[in-house]
């Protein structure tokens, strides 16, 4: 997994801590997804988008649900 995707995954997890600041309309889902994956949106805006629980879950299911996450701890190196 690329560094950019790891950053997005971290933003998804971090967004769970915030209250909803923006609801994403369903017609925006795919265009925003493309812009996020192509790194065309600042991370501060991405985290704002991910405060919308429905969009966050949709994005996660499309991009991370089937991927195996390999987590390496510093103590394992």
SEMARTI-963621 format. One record per residue: residue number from 0; residue in one letter; x, y, z of N, C-alpha, C in turn. Coordinates in steps of 0.1 Angstrom, whole numbers, plus 5000, padded with zeros to 4 digits. Layout:
BEGIN
+-----+------+------+------+------+------+------+------+------+------+------+
: pos : code :  npx :  npy :  npz : capx : capy : capz :  cpx :  cpy :  cpz :
+-----+------+------+------+------+------+------+------+------+------+------+
: NUM :    A :    X :    Y :    Z :    X :    Y :    Z :    X :    Y :    Z :
...
+-----+------+------+------+------+------+------+------+------+------+------+
***
This chain:
BEGIN
+-----+------+------+------+------+------+------+------+------+------+------+
: pos : code :  npx :  npy :  npz : capx : capy : capz :  cpx :  cpy :  cpz :
+-----+------+------+------+------+------+------+------+------+------+------+
:   0 :    X : 5009 : 4988 : 5000 : 5000 : 5000 : 5000 : 5009 : 5012 : 5000 :
:   1 :    X : 5006 : 5022 : 4992 : 5014 : 5034 : 4991 : 5012 : 5043 : 5003 :
:   2 :    X : 5022 : 5052 : 5005 : 5022 : 5061 : 5016 : 5009 : 5069 : 5016 :
:   3 :    X : 5005 : 5074 : 5004 : 4993 : 5082 : 5003 : 4981 : 5074 : 5008 :
:   4 :    X : 4979 : 5062 : 5004 : 4968 : 5054 : 5009 : 4968 : 5052 : 5024 :
:   5 :    X : 4980 : 5050 : 5029 : 4981 : 5048 : 5044 : 4977 : 5061 : 5051 :
:   6 :    X : 4981 : 5073 : 5045 : 4976 : 5086 : 5050 : 4961 : 5087 : 5050 :
:   7 :    X : 4955 : 5083 : 5039 : 4940 : 5083 : 5038 : 4934 : 5074 : 5048 :
:   8 :    X : 4939 : 5062 : 5050 : 4934 : 5053 : 5060 : 4935 : 5059 : 5074 :
:   9 :    X : 4946 : 5066 : 5077 : 4948 : 5073 : 5090 : 4937 : 5084 : 5091 :
:  10 :    X : 4935 : 5091 : 5081 : 4925 : 5102 : 5081 : 4911 : 5096 : 5084 :
:  11 :    X : 4908 : 5085 : 5078 : 4895 : 5078 : 5080 : 4893 : 5075 : 5095 :
:  12 :    X : 4904 : 5070 : 5101 : 4903 : 5066 : 5115 : 4902 : 5079 : 5124 :
:  13 :    X : 4910 : 5089 : 5120 : 4909 : 5102 : 5128 : 4896 : 5109 : 5127 :
:  14 :    X : 4889 : 5108 : 5116 : 4877 : 5115 : 5114 : 4866 : 5110 : 5123 :
:  15 :    X : 4867 : 5098 : 5128 : 4857 : 5092 : 5137 : 4856 : 5100 : 5150 :
:  16 :    X : 4867 : 5107 : 5153 : 4867 : 5115 : 5166 : 4860 : 5128 : 5165 :
:  17 :    X : 4857 : 5133 : 5152 : 4851 : 5146 : 5150 : 4836 : 5145 : 5148 :
:  18 :    X : 4829 : 5156 : 5151 : 4815 : 5157 : 5148 : 4814 : 5160 : 5133 :
:  19 :    X : 4802 : 5157 : 5127 : 4800 : 5159 : 5113 : 4800 : 5174 : 5110 :
:  20 :    X : 4809 : 5177 : 5100 : 4811 : 5191 : 5097 : 4806 : 5193 : 5082 :
:  21 :    X : 4805 : 5182 : 5075 : 4800 : 5184 : 5061 : 4793 : 5171 : 5057 :
:  22 :    X : 4781 : 5172 : 5052 : 4774 : 5160 : 5046 : 4777 : 5160 : 5031 :
:  23 :    X : 4781 : 5148 : 5026 : 4785 : 5147 : 5012 : 4772 : 5142 : 5005 :
:  24 :    X : 4769 : 5148 : 4994 : 4758 : 5144 : 4986 : 4762 : 5132 : 4978 :
:  25 :    X : 4752 : 5122 : 4976 : 4756 : 5110 : 4969 : 4761 : 5112 : 4955 :
:  26 :    X : 4756 : 5122 : 4948 : 4761 : 5125 : 4934 : 4776 : 5129 : 4934 :
:  27 :    X : 4781 : 5133 : 4946 : 4795 : 5137 : 4947 : 4805 : 5126 : 4950 :
:  28 :    X : 4800 : 5114 : 4954 : 4808 : 5104 : 4960 : 4819 : 5100 : 4951 :
:  29 :    X : 4816 : 5096 : 4938 : 4827 : 5091 : 4930 : 4837 : 5101 : 4925 :
:  30 :    X : 4832 : 5113 : 4923 : 4841 : 5124 : 4918 : 4851 : 5128 : 4930 :
:  31 :    X : 4845 : 5128 : 4942 : 4854 : 5131 : 4954 : 4864 : 5120 : 4956 :
:  32 :    X : 4859 : 5107 : 4955 : 4868 : 5096 : 4956 : 4880 : 5097 : 4947 :
:  33 :    X : 4877 : 5100 : 4934 : 4888 : 5101 : 4924 : 4897 : 5112 : 4928 :
:  34 :    X : 4892 : 5123 : 4933 : 4901 : 5135 : 4936 : 4909 : 5131 : 4949 :
:  35 :    X : 4903 : 5124 : 4958 : 4911 : 5120 : 4970 : 4922 : 5110 : 4967 :
:  36 :    X : 4919 : 5100 : 4959 : 4929 : 5090 : 4955 : 4940 : 5096 : 4946 :
:  37 :    X : 4937 : 5107 : 4939 : 4947 : 5113 : 4930 : 4954 : 5124 : 4937 :
:  38 :    X : 4951 : 5126 : 4950 : 4958 : 5136 : 4959 : 4955 : 5150 : 4954 :
:  39 :    X : 4943 : 5153 : 4950 : 4939 : 5166 : 4945 : 4932 : 5174 : 4955 :
:  40 :    X : 4930 : 5169 : 4967 : 4923 : 5176 : 4978 : 4932 : 5176 : 4990 :
:  41 :    X : 4933 : 5188 : 4997 : 4941 : 5189 : 5009 : 4936 : 5179 : 5020 :
:  42 :    X : 4945 : 5175 : 5028 : 4941 : 5165 : 5039 : 4931 : 5171 : 5048 :
:  43 :    X : 4932 : 5184 : 5051 : 4923 : 5191 : 5060 : 4908 : 5190 : 5054 :
:  44 :    X : 4907 : 5191 : 5041 : 4894 : 5189 : 5035 : 4889 : 5175 : 5035 :
:  45 :    X : 4899 : 5166 : 5033 : 4896 : 5151 : 5033 : 4890 : 5147 : 5046 :
:  46 :    X : 4897 : 5151 : 5057 : 4892 : 5148 : 5070 : 4878 : 5153 : 5072 :
:  47 :    X : 4875 : 5165 : 5067 : 4862 : 5171 : 5068 : 4851 : 5163 : 5061 :
:  48 :    X : 4855 : 5158 : 5049 : 4846 : 5149 : 5042 : 4843 : 5136 : 5049 :
:  49 :    X : 4854 : 5131 : 5056 : 4852 : 5118 : 5063 : 4845 : 5119 : 5076 :
:  50 :    X : 4841 : 5131 : 5080 : 4833 : 5132 : 5092 : 4818 : 5127 : 5089 :
:  51 :    X : 4815 : 5127 : 5076 : 4802 : 5122 : 5072 : 4803 : 5106 : 5072 :
:  52 :    X : 4797 : 5100 : 5082 : 4798 : 5086 : 5084 : 4794 : 5078 : 5072 :
:  53 :    X : 4784 : 5081 : 5065 : 4779 : 5074 : 5054 : 4790 : 5074 : 5043 :
:  54 :    X : 4795 : 5086 : 5040 : 4805 : 5087 : 5029 : 4818 : 5079 : 5034 :
:  55 :    X : 4822 : 5081 : 5046 : 4834 : 5074 : 5051 : 4833 : 5059 : 5050 :
:  56 :    X : 4821 : 5053 : 5053 : 4820 : 5039 : 5052 : 4819 : 5035 : 5037 :
:  57 :    X : 4813 : 5043 : 5029 : 4813 : 5040 : 5014 : 4827 : 5040 : 5009 :
:  58 :    X : 4834 : 5050 : 5012 : 4848 : 5051 : 5007 : 4857 : 5040 : 5012 :
:  59 :    X : 4856 : 5037 : 5025 : 4863 : 5026 : 5031 : 4860 : 5012 : 5024 :
:  60 :    X : 4847 : 5010 : 5022 : 4843 : 4997 : 5016 : 4849 : 4996 : 5002 :
:  61 :    X : 4849 : 5007 : 4994 : 4854 : 5006 : 4980 : 4869 : 5005 : 4979 :
:  62 :    X : 4876 : 5011 : 4989 : 4890 : 5012 : 4988 : 4899 : 5004 : 4997 :
:  63 :    X : 4893 : 5000 : 5009 : 4902 : 4993 : 5019 : 4896 : 4980 : 5024 :
:  64 :    X : 4883 : 4978 : 5023 : 4877 : 4966 : 5029 : 4883 : 4953 : 5025 :
:  65 :    X : 4887 : 4952 : 5012 : 4892 : 4939 : 5007 : 4907 : 4938 : 5008 :
:  66 :    X : 4914 : 4949 : 5012 : 4928 : 4949 : 5013 : 4934 : 4944 : 5026 :
:  67 :    X : 4944 : 4936 : 5026 : 4951 : 4932 : 5038 : 4960 : 4943 : 5043 :
:  68 :    X : 4958 : 4946 : 5056 : 4966 : 4956 : 5062 : 4978 : 4950 : 5069 :
:  69 :    X : 4990 : 4953 : 5065 : 5002 : 4947 : 5072 : 5007 : 4959 : 5081 :
:  70 :    X : 5006 : 4956 : 5094 : 5011 : 4967 : 5104 : 5024 : 4962 : 5110 :
:  71 :    X : 5034 : 4970 : 5108 : 5047 : 4966 : 5114 : 5050 : 4976 : 5126 :
:  72 :    X : 5052 : 4970 : 5137 : 5056 : 4978 : 5149 : 5071 : 4980 : 5149 :
:  73 :    X : 5075 : 4991 : 5155 : 5089 : 4994 : 5156 : 5096 : 4982 : 5163 :
:  74 :    X : 5089 : 4977 : 5173 : 5096 : 4966 : 5181 : 5097 : 4953 : 5174 :
:  75 :    X : 5090 : 4952 : 5162 : 5092 : 4940 : 5154 : 5103 : 4941 : 5144 :
:  76 :    X : 5109 : 4953 : 5142 : 5119 : 4955 : 5132 : 5133 : 4951 : 5138 :
+-----+------+------+------+------+------+------+------+------+------+------+
***
